[in-house]
Amino acid sequence: MRRDVTFTSQGVDCAGWLFVPDDLPEGQAAPGIVMANAFSATKEIYLSNHAERFAAAGLVTLAFDYRTFGGSGGEPRSQIFPHDQLDDLRNAVSWLGAQPEVDTARIGAWGVSLGGGHVMFLSAFDKRIKAAVAMIPAINQWENFLSVMPKEAFFGFLGMLTADRQARYAGGPVNYMQLVAPPGQMGLMPNEAYEFYTEAQRTVAPDWANQVTMESLEKFSEYDPTGPIHLVSPTPLLMIVAEHDQIIPAALASAAFERAEEPKQLLMLACQHTDVYNVEPWMSQSADAAAGWFVTHLAPG
């Protein structure tokens, strides 16, 4: 069973879907899972593939749009400030824990890509989260940029962002960059992401906007979600990594995982970054591993 829900985060209404197990007895509370979405993605972009697996495993699951995205409020649109999204996740945990179907003492967090980074960062500080799954997670953004461009090019990119800040300070408009673009055109992410997002827009998410504010990129490039990864423990952490990831290098993820403390588990899948969303067998392998992790670690004490 899926129903539309809304919760408030810092005065902004966030739109979500709540998945409730069909066989949950009336009056019984089950574990709850908050889903943290990817960079610029809306809940329509395949989150239900994993959420339905979680609900089938007996987990009440909340998927939602961050502020300024999808059905949620907030201006300017397509603004990605990592710490604002972390606030949205904190408020999602608060809202979910207050639902009658949810045992507030058994809440887990699942995140994909940038959301996977958010889950690890938040789990280090918000111990309401009792189990965490980070799928193809963001690691350290400046190191990620430097893995695909020389330092001089990175500094040039930062110069473009500071020029945009200077223009906005003088009263200029909010400027945007395309997230993805065909080969030969300027986009933030590689061709794999272009094919993924354009197909999702064509099929399941027609309202997805191929844009991100330039100011977002300033905040994003400074974000290190795994800086405090050693503080996630004693919260159990499952990290799911794509071996052939062209967007977030598997080597960065593996190095971060080494800094995490027990209990932890690394699942390496021989696929690309976007395969885990909706391509078999990777989608089922990642969803089933995450569901099993939550069932094990959110069992009644």
N, C-alpha and C positions, 0 to 999 in steps of 0.2 A: 504494500500500500504506500503510495506517495501522495503527499499533499503539499500545496503551496503554503509557505509561512513567511513571516517578516519579523525581523528583530532590529533593535536600534543599536547603533554603534556611534558613540560620540555625537549624538544628535542626528545621525543620518540613518535612513531606513535601508536595511539590507534585505534583499529578496533571496529566498532559499527554497529548497525542497527538503522535506523530512520524509525519510524512508523508514517505515515501521514494519517489523516482521509480521507477516500475515497470521502466524500462529501464536502471537504473544497473548497470553491470557489476560483478560481484563483485570486491572488492579495490580498486575505484576510489573515490576521495573526491570529493564534490561540494561546492559552496557550501552553507552552512547559514543558515537564516533563523529568528530568534526573533520570535514574535508577541506584542505587548503589547496586552492587552485594554482595553476601555472601563470606565467607572465602574460598578462593581457587576456587570458582565457575566461570564458563565461561557463557557467555550470552546464550549459547545453553541450559543451565540447567533451563528450564521452564520459563525464563523471558518473553517469548512471551505470556504466558498465561495471564499475567497481562497487558503487553504492548498492546495487541490487544483489551482488554477491555477499556484501556485508549483511544486508537485511536477511538474506536467506540463511546466514549463519547465526541469526538471533541478535543482531546488533542494530540498534536504532541509529540512523545515520543522517547527518545534516550536510547537504551540499549547498553552497550559497555563492552569490556574486559579491566580491569586494565593492566597497564604495567606488563610485564613478564608472562602474562596469555593469553591463547587462541590465537586469531589472532593478538594480540598486540605485539610490540617489547619489548626489554628490557632484560638484563641479570644481574645476573643469573636467570634462569627460576624459577617460583613458589616462588618468593620472595614477602613476604607480610610485607611491612612497612606501618603502618596505615597513617602516615602523607604524604607519597608519594601517597597513594591512595586518600587522601583528595585533594592533588594537582591535581590528575587526574580528580576528580569530579569538582573542581573549573574550570579547563580548559574545561571540558564538558559543564558546564554552559555558559562559554564564547562563545564556539563554537555554542551551540544551540541557544543562543540569537542573533547570527549573521545570522541565517538562515531566508530567506524571508518568510517562512511559520509561523514563530514564533513571537509573541508579546513579545519583550524583557522585558517589564514591568510586564509580567504575567508568571513567571517561577516557577515551583514547583519541589520538590525533593522527591523521593520515594526510600526507601532502605529496604533490607531484611537481617536479621541476622547481621553480621558485618557491612554490608552496612546500616542497620537501625541505628546502632550506629554512623556511619560516617555522616548520614543525620542530626541527632540531633546535633552533634558537629559542623558541618559546618553551620547549620542554626543559630547557636548562633552568628556567626561572619560574615557570608556572607549574607547580607540582600537583595541581588538580589533574594534570595529564598523567595517567597511570601507565600508558603504553604508547609508543610512537612508531610510525612507519614513514620513512622518507624514501620516495620512489624517484629515481633519476634526479636526485636533488641538486639544487644550486649549492655551491660550496663557497668560494671566495671570488667575488666578482672581478676585482682588478687582476687577480691571477688568471681568471678565466679569459679576460680580454687579452692579457699578455701571452696566453697560449696560442693565440691566433694572429697576433700582430706585434711588430717590434715596439719597443718602449717609445721611440720617437713618434710612431703612428698613434700610439695610445695618448701621448701628450697632445698631439694634434686634435684628437677626438675630444679630450678634455677642454682644449682651447675653444673648440666650437661650442661646447656647452657653456663655458663662462662668457663667451660673446653673447649667447642667447640670454644669459642672466643679466648682463649689462643692458641689453636692449629692453628687457622687461622692467628693469629698474627705472628706465627712462620713460616708461609708460607704453611700451610696445605690447603687441598681442601675445597670447599663448601660441607658441609654435609647436608643430608636430613633426614626427618622423614616421615613415612607414615601418611597421614591424617587419614585414616580409615583402619581397619583390621578386619578379622573374629574373633569371640570370642576366647580368649586364645592367640591371637597374639597382639603385641604392636602397638597401633594406638593412635592418639591424641584424637579422638572423640568417643562417645559411639556407640553401635550396631545400633541404629536407623539411625545414620549418615552413617554407613557402608552400610546398606541396601539401603538407599536413593542414595548415590553417585554411588555405583556399578550398580544399576538399571539405573541411568541416563547415566552412561558410556556405558552400554549395548545398550541403546535405542536411546538417542538423542545427546549424547556428547562423541563419541568414542575417541576423542583426549584429553579428560580431563586426567590430570596427578595426580595420587594419591601420592602427595608429597608436602612438604613445607620445605624451608630451615630452618635449626636450628636457624640461626640468626634471622629469622622472628619471631620465638617464643619468643626470648628475647624482641623484640620490642612490640610484641602483648601482652605479660603478663604485661607490664607496662602501657597499654592504658586504659584510663578512659573516654570513649566518652560522658558520661552524667555528667561529672564534671561541665560543664557550662550550664546544661539544663535550669536553670532559666533565661538564656539570650536568649533562643529561642524566647520567647515572645518579640514583638507582632506578630511574625510569627505564624499562627495557626498550632498546632501540633496534629496529630492523631497517637496514639500508638496502634498497634494491637498485642495482647499478646496471646500465646498459654497456656491455663490453665495447661496442662499436659506436659509442655516442660521439657525434660530431658537434654537439652543442655544449655539453658539459663533459670535459674529458674524464674518462673512467679513472685515470691516474690521480686526478685531484680528489675524487670521491674516495678512492681507496686510502689515500694518505690521511684524509680527514677521519675516516673510520678507524684508522690505527690509533688516533688520539682519543677516541671515545673509550669509556670504561665499561666494564661488564655491569649488567647483562646486555649483550649485543650480538647481532648476527648480520653477516653480509651475504646477500644473494646476488650473484653475478649472472646476468642473462646475455646470451650471445646474439644481441640484437642492437638496433639503433634506438636513439632517444625516443622517438615518437611511437615506436612499435608497441610499447606497453599499454598504450591507450586502447587500441582496438584491432590489433593484428595478432592472430593466433599463430603459435601457442603462447606467445609472450603475455598477452592480456590475461589469459586464464592463469598462467603460472604466477604472475605478479599479484593478481587479485586473490587467488587462493592462498598464497603465502601470507599476504597481509591479513586476510580473514582469520587464518589459523593463528597468527601471532596475537591478534586481539582476543580471540576466544581463549587462548592459553593464559595470557597475562591479565585479562580482565575477569577471570573466573571468580566466583564468590570466595571471599576469604574464609 
